[in-house]
Amino acid sequence: MQRHLALLAALGLAACGLTGEDAKQAARQAVTGARITLSEAPPAPPPAPAPPPALPLAGQVPEHATSLAGRTPEQLRLALGEPSLRRAEGPVVVWLYAAAGCQLDVMFYETPEGARVAYAQARAGGFAQRSESACLAAVLQESRRRPARPPAPVEPTA
């Protein structure tokens, strides 16, 4: 391949009027600076998975429920306190946080690293119109009002 590039570079340089040592130097630069084709390039390593966004510290309101994805039950408990309800639905464990006019549903799946939040949704209840961040703020405020208690057992569903 390099031999062909050198030959092409030499022919191109001869056509430009370069000869002798100037042509050799230009040919060397052309060969060493030549880019390989995509078929010859080694495959790029896959990108490292992005770490989940930083979980707000206890007492801080996350802007979106999706920022809870990838978190452990312990991390969620530290940030939001104990859930109002826990239930198992097949391979999923669902935690429900309730506040006046708002609910936060969090679903955990088992991974090789342990249980992790796979899905979270904050929603207004009834006819109330609230933003997601307002619902999360209400959930956090409600968790501050409740006394600390040990984790409740998971309630299986039929």
C-alpha positions as CSV (number, residue, x, y, z in Angstrom):
1,M,0.0,0.0,0.0
2,Q,2.7,2.5,0.9
3,R,4.6,1.5,-2.2
4,H,1.5,2.5,-4.3
5,L,1.1,5.8,-2.4
6,A,4.8,6.6,-3.0
7,L,4.5,5.9,-6.7
8,L,1.3,8.0,-6.9
9,A,3.0,10.8,-5.0
10,A,6.1,10.6,-7.2
11,L,4.0,10.8,-10.4
12,G,2.0,13.7,-9.0
13,L,5.2,15.5,-8.0
14,A,6.8,14.9,-11.3
15,A,3.8,16.4,-13.0
16,C,4.1,19.4,-10.7
17,G,7.7,19.9,-11.8
18,L,9.4,18.7,-8.6
19,T,12.5,16.5,-9.1
20,G,15.4,15.2,-7.1
21,E,15.6,15.6,-3.4
22,D,12.5,17.9,-3.3
23,A,10.4,15.2,-4.9
24,K,11.7,12.5,-2.5
25,Q,11.0,14.7,0.6
26,A,7.5,15.5,-0.7
27,A,6.9,11.8,-1.5
28,R,8.0,10.8,2.1
29,Q,5.6,13.4,3.6
30,A,2.8,12.1,1.4
31,V,3.4,8.5,2.4
32,T,3.8,9.1,6.1
33,G,1.0,11.6,6.3
34,A,-1.4,9.5,4.2
35,R,-4.6,8.5,5.8
36,I,-5.7,4.9,5.7
37,T,-9.1,3.9,4.3
38,L,-12.0,3.1,6.5
39,S,-11.8,-0.6,5.5
40,E,-8.2,-0.7,6.9
41,A,-8.9,1.3,10.1
42,P,-9.3,-0.7,13.2
43,P,-12.8,-0.5,14.7
44,A,-13.3,2.2,17.3
45,P,-13.8,1.0,20.8
46,P,-17.3,1.3,22.1
47,P,-17.9,4.5,24.2
48,A,-17.9,4.0,27.9
49,P,-21.4,4.1,29.3
50,A,-22.2,7.5,30.7
51,P,-22.6,7.5,34.5
52,P,-26.1,8.3,35.6
53,P,-26.7,12.0,36.5
54,A,-25.8,12.9,40.0
55,L,-28.6,12.3,42.4
56,P,-29.6,15.4,44.3
57,L,-28.5,15.5,47.9
58,A,-31.1,14.7,50.5
59,G,-33.4,17.6,50.7
60,Q,-32.9,18.8,47.1
61,V,-35.6,18.5,44.5
62,P,-34.7,16.7,41.3
63,E,-36.1,18.5,38.2
64,H,-37.2,15.4,36.4
65,A,-38.2,11.9,37.6
66,T,-36.0,10.4,34.9
67,S,-33.0,11.7,36.9
68,L,-33.7,8.9,39.3
69,A,-32.9,6.2,36.7
70,G,-30.1,3.8,37.7
71,R,-30.3,4.6,41.4
72,T,-30.3,2.0,44.1
73,P,-33.1,1.8,46.7
74,E,-30.8,3.1,49.3
75,Q,-29.9,6.2,47.3
76,L,-33.6,6.9,46.6
77,R,-34.5,6.4,50.3
78,L,-31.8,8.9,51.3
79,A,-33.1,11.5,48.8
80,L,-36.8,11.0,49.2
81,G,-37.4,9.0,52.4
82,E,-39.5,5.9,52.7
83,P,-42.2,5.4,50.1
84,S,-45.9,5.4,51.0
85,L,-46.3,2.0,49.4
86,R,-44.2,-0.9,48.0
87,R,-45.4,-3.7,45.9
88,A,-43.9,-6.4,43.7
89,E,-45.3,-7.0,40.3
90,G,-43.5,-10.0,38.8
91,P,-39.8,-9.1,38.4
92,V,-40.5,-5.4,39.2
93,V,-40.7,-3.7,42.6
94,V,-42.8,-0.6,42.6
95,W,-42.5,2.2,45.1
96,L,-45.2,4.8,45.4
97,Y,-44.5,8.2,46.9
98,A,-47.7,10.2,47.5
99,A,-48.2,13.9,48.3
100,A,-51.2,16.2,48.2
101,G,-52.2,16.1,44.5
102,C,-49.1,14.3,43.3
103,Q,-47.7,10.8,43.0
104,L,-44.3,9.5,42.2
105,D,-44.1,5.9,40.8
106,V,-40.6,4.3,40.9
107,M,-39.9,0.9,39.4
108,F,-36.9,-1.2,40.3
109,Y,-35.5,-4.1,38.3
110,E,-32.8,-6.5,39.4
111,T,-29.5,-6.1,37.6
112,P,-26.1,-7.8,38.1
113,E,-25.2,-4.9,40.4
114,G,-28.5,-5.2,42.4
115,A,-31.8,-3.4,42.2
116,R,-31.8,-0.2,40.2
117,V,-34.5,2.3,39.2
118,A,-35.5,1.5,35.7
119,Y,-38.4,3.9,35.4
120,A,-39.8,6.8,37.4
121,Q,-42.8,9.0,36.7
122,A,-44.2,12.0,38.7
123,R,-47.8,12.9,38.0
124,A,-50.5,15.1,39.3
125,G,-53.5,13.4,40.8
126,G,-57.2,14.3,40.1
127,F,-57.8,17.5,38.3
128,A,-54.7,19.3,39.6
129,Q,-52.4,20.7,37.0
130,R,-48.8,20.7,38.2
131,S,-45.5,20.4,36.6
132,E,-43.2,17.4,37.1
133,S,-40.8,19.4,39.2
134,A,-43.7,20.8,41.3
135,C,-44.9,17.2,42.0
136,L,-41.4,16.2,42.9
137,A,-41.1,19.1,45.3
138,A,-44.4,18.2,46.9
139,V,-43.2,14.6,47.3
140,L,-40.0,15.7,48.9
141,Q,-41.9,18.1,51.2
142,E,-44.3,15.3,52.2
143,S,-41.3,13.0,53.0
144,R,-39.9,15.6,55.4
145,R,-43.2,15.7,57.3
146,R,-43.3,11.9,57.8
147,P,-41.4,10.5,60.7
148,A,-38.4,8.3,59.9
149,R,-39.4,4.6,59.9
150,P,-37.8,1.4,59.0
151,P,-38.2,0.1,55.4
152,A,-41.6,-1.5,54.9
153,P,-41.8,-5.0,53.4
154,V,-42.7,-5.4,49.8
155,E,-46.4,-6.3,49.2
156,P,-46.8,-9.0,46.5
157,T,-49.7,-8.6,44.1
158,A,-51.8,-11.4,42.9
